[in-house]
């Protein structure tokens, strides 16, 4: 009886008082000696290539691509990025599916988008820049976080997501910018089947990478201007 009372009270307190989720992230970005012209970058359409993922995590590609499109639209200023499905449809309609597959398979081996193929695809898409997103890792673990009189009242699901993002110049074949980010989300679970929204975590991490890295200086200028 005593245990039942403790359990009922504890669940009520946790449901009303505890924060359901905590979110923490870290990003790093690198710009080469000749960074991209932000005026040109934000004024032209940028094509987004498919998400590069490890074989075991390919199923997360669609959710990550949608999250990236949303993040690009929320950036300040927004990047007029062509969504991944539109990029794939345009290339397939022009008979360049094999060329695209060879470009990405070559990147998987060497870490470089081969210049001639990149130029060909950029001309077909009529874009100067392409974004290449990637998934570096994703894992979830469960941990006991609250206990009363030997009863495990609450468990935490800790989710870790690691992403990277690159910007390439299709005319020169140069890697203009790259960023890597890691987000860790801890969610208190009153029900073991409760999940942390994967696309929500990805969108927040993509947006932070874009704001702090690719558009960092431009974002700071706009924020000062509107104060």
C-alpha positions as CSV (number, residue, x, y, z in Angstrom):
1,X,0.0,0.0,0.0
2,X,2.8,2.4,1.0
3,X,4.6,1.7,-2.2
4,X,1.5,2.3,-4.3
5,X,0.9,5.7,-2.6
6,X,4.5,6.7,-3.2
7,X,4.3,5.6,-6.8
8,X,1.1,7.6,-7.4
9,X,2.4,10.8,-5.7
10,X,5.8,10.6,-7.5
11,X,4.3,10.2,-10.9
12,X,2.0,13.1,-10.3
13,X,4.9,15.3,-9.2
14,X,7.0,14.3,-12.1
15,X,4.3,14.8,-14.6
16,X,3.6,18.3,-13.4
17,X,7.0,19.6,-12.3
18,X,9.9,17.9,-14.1
19,X,11.0,19.3,-17.5
20,X,10.2,16.6,-20.1
21,X,13.3,17.1,-22.1
22,X,16.7,18.7,-22.0
23,X,18.7,19.6,-25.1
24,X,22.4,20.4,-25.5
25,X,24.5,20.8,-28.7
26,X,28.0,21.6,-29.9
27,X,29.0,22.6,-33.4
28,X,32.3,23.3,-35.1
29,X,32.8,25.0,-38.5
30,X,35.7,25.8,-40.7
31,X,36.0,28.4,-43.5
32,X,38.8,28.3,-46.0
33,X,40.9,31.4,-46.9
34,X,38.3,32.3,-49.6
35,X,34.9,32.0,-48.0
36,X,31.7,32.1,-50.2
37,X,30.1,35.4,-51.0
38,X,27.1,35.4,-48.7
39,X,25.3,37.9,-50.9
40,X,25.5,35.5,-53.8
41,X,24.9,32.5,-51.6
42,X,21.6,33.9,-50.1
43,X,20.5,35.4,-53.4
44,X,20.8,32.3,-55.6
45,X,19.2,28.9,-55.5
46,X,21.4,26.3,-53.8
47,X,20.8,22.6,-54.6
48,X,20.8,20.0,-51.8
49,X,22.2,16.6,-52.4
50,X,21.1,13.4,-50.7
51,X,22.1,12.8,-47.1
52,X,25.3,10.7,-46.9
53,X,24.7,8.0,-44.2
54,X,26.4,4.9,-43.0
55,X,24.8,1.8,-44.5
56,X,23.1,0.8,-41.2
57,X,21.5,4.3,-40.9
58,X,20.2,4.9,-44.4
59,X,16.6,4.7,-43.2
60,X,17.1,8.1,-41.5
61,X,17.8,9.9,-44.7
62,X,14.3,11.1,-45.6
63,X,13.7,12.5,-42.1
64,X,17.1,14.3,-42.1
65,X,16.4,15.8,-45.6
66,X,13.1,17.2,-44.5
67,X,14.6,18.6,-41.3
68,X,17.4,20.3,-43.3
69,X,14.9,22.0,-45.7
70,X,13.0,23.4,-42.7
71,X,16.2,24.6,-41.0
72,X,17.4,26.4,-44.2
73,X,14.0,28.2,-44.4
74,X,14.3,29.3,-40.8
75,X,17.9,30.7,-41.2
76,X,18.4,34.5,-41.2
77,X,18.6,35.3,-44.0
78,X,16.9,32.2,-45.4
79,X,18.8,30.1,-47.9
80,X,16.8,29.4,-51.1
81,X,17.7,25.8,-51.1
82,X,16.3,23.3,-53.6
83,X,14.9,20.3,-51.6
84,X,16.6,17.0,-52.0
85,X,13.6,15.3,-53.8
86,X,13.6,18.2,-56.4
87,X,17.3,17.7,-57.0
88,X,16.9,14.0,-57.5
89,X,13.9,14.4,-59.8
90,X,15.7,17.0,-61.9
91,X,18.8,14.8,-62.3
92,X,16.8,11.7,-63.1
93,X,14.7,13.5,-65.7
94,X,18.0,14.5,-67.5
95,X,19.4,11.0,-67.4
96,X,22.0,11.8,-64.8
97,X,21.1,9.3,-62.1
98,X,24.2,7.2,-62.8
99,X,26.5,10.3,-62.8
100,X,25.0,11.3,-59.5
101,X,25.5,7.9,-58.0
102,X,29.1,7.8,-59.1
103,X,29.7,11.3,-57.6
104,X,28.5,10.1,-54.2
105,X,30.2,6.7,-54.3
106,X,33.4,8.5,-55.1
107,X,32.9,10.8,-52.2
108,X,32.4,7.8,-49.9
109,X,35.8,6.5,-50.9
110,X,37.8,9.7,-51.0
111,X,35.9,12.4,-49.1
112,X,35.9,14.6,-52.3
113,X,33.2,15.4,-54.8
114,X,35.0,14.8,-58.1
115,X,35.2,18.1,-60.0
116,X,34.1,17.1,-63.5
117,X,31.0,15.2,-62.3
118,X,30.2,18.1,-59.9
119,X,30.5,20.6,-62.8
120,X,28.2,18.5,-64.9
121,X,25.6,18.2,-62.2
122,X,25.8,21.8,-61.3
123,X,25.2,22.8,-65.0
124,X,22.3,20.5,-65.3
125,X,20.7,21.9,-62.1
126,X,21.7,25.5,-63.0
127,X,23.2,26.1,-59.6
128,X,26.6,27.5,-58.5
129,X,26.5,25.9,-55.0
130,X,25.4,22.5,-53.6
131,X,25.0,21.4,-50.0
132,X,26.0,17.9,-49.0
133,X,24.6,16.8,-45.7
134,X,25.7,13.7,-43.8
135,X,24.8,11.6,-40.8
136,X,27.8,10.6,-38.7
137,X,26.0,8.7,-35.9
138,X,22.8,8.2,-34.0
139,X,22.2,6.2,-30.9
140,X,19.8,6.0,-27.9
141,X,20.3,4.5,-24.4
142,X,17.9,4.1,-21.5
143,X,19.0,5.0,-17.9
144,X,17.3,4.9,-14.6
145,X,16.9,8.5,-13.3
146,X,14.6,8.4,-10.3
147,X,14.0,5.8,-7.6
148,X,12.0,5.7,-4.3
149,X,12.0,2.9,-1.9
150,X,13.6,0.6,-4.5
151,X,11.0,1.5,-7.1
152,X,12.3,2.8,-10.4
153,X,9.8,5.6,-11.0
154,X,11.3,7.3,-14.1
155,X,13.7,6.3,-16.8
156,X,15.6,8.6,-19.1
157,X,16.1,8.1,-22.8
158,X,19.4,9.8,-23.9
159,X,19.6,10.4,-27.7
160,X,22.8,11.4,-29.4
161,X,22.8,12.7,-33.0
162,X,25.9,13.6,-35.0
163,X,25.6,15.5,-38.3
164,X,27.8,17.2,-40.8
165,X,27.2,19.6,-43.6
166,X,29.4,20.8,-46.5
167,X,29.1,23.5,-49.1
168,X,30.7,22.9,-52.5
169,X,31.3,25.2,-55.5
170,X,30.2,23.4,-58.7
171,X,32.2,25.6,-61.0
172,X,35.6,25.2,-59.3
173,X,35.1,21.9,-57.4
174,X,36.2,23.6,-54.2
175,X,34.9,22.7,-50.7
176,X,33.9,26.2,-49.4
177,X,32.6,25.4,-45.9
178,X,32.0,22.5,-43.6
179,X,30.5,22.0,-40.2
180,X,30.0,19.2,-37.7
181,X,27.5,19.1,-34.9
182,X,26.4,16.9,-32.0
183,X,23.2,17.1,-30.1
184,X,22.3,15.2,-27.0
185,X,18.7,15.0,-25.8
186,X,17.7,13.6,-22.5
187,X,14.0,12.9,-22.1
188,X,12.3,11.8,-18.8
189,X,10.0,8.9,-19.6
190,X,6.9,8.2,-17.6
191,X,6.0,5.7,-20.3
192,X,8.7,3.4,-21.7
193,X,7.2,3.7,-25.3
194,X,7.7,7.5,-25.3
195,X,10.2,8.7,-28.0
196,X,12.2,11.8,-28.7
197,X,11.2,13.3,-32.1
198,X,14.1,12.5,-34.4
199,X,13.3,15.2,-37.0
200,X,12.9,17.9,-34.3
201,X,16.4,17.2,-33.0
202,X,17.9,17.1,-36.5
203,X,16.2,20.4,-37.5
204,X,17.5,22.2,-34.4
205,X,21.0,20.9,-34.9
206,X,21.0,21.7,-38.7
207,X,19.8,25.3,-37.9
208,X,22.5,25.8,-35.3
209,X,25.2,24.7,-37.6
210,X,24.0,27.0,-40.4
211,X,23.5,30.0,-38.1
212,X,26.8,29.7,-36.2
213,X,28.9,28.5,-39.1
214,X,27.8,29.3,-42.7
215,X,25.8,32.5,-41.9
216,X,27.5,33.4,-38.6
217,X,28.7,36.8,-39.5
218,X,25.7,37.7,-41.6
219,X,23.4,36.7,-38.7
220,X,25.3,38.8,-36.2
221,X,25.0,41.9,-38.5
222,X,21.3,41.5,-38.9
223,X,20.8,41.0,-35.2
224,X,22.7,44.2,-34.5
225,X,20.7,46.1,-37.2
226,X,17.3,45.2,-35.7
227,X,18.2,45.9,-32.0
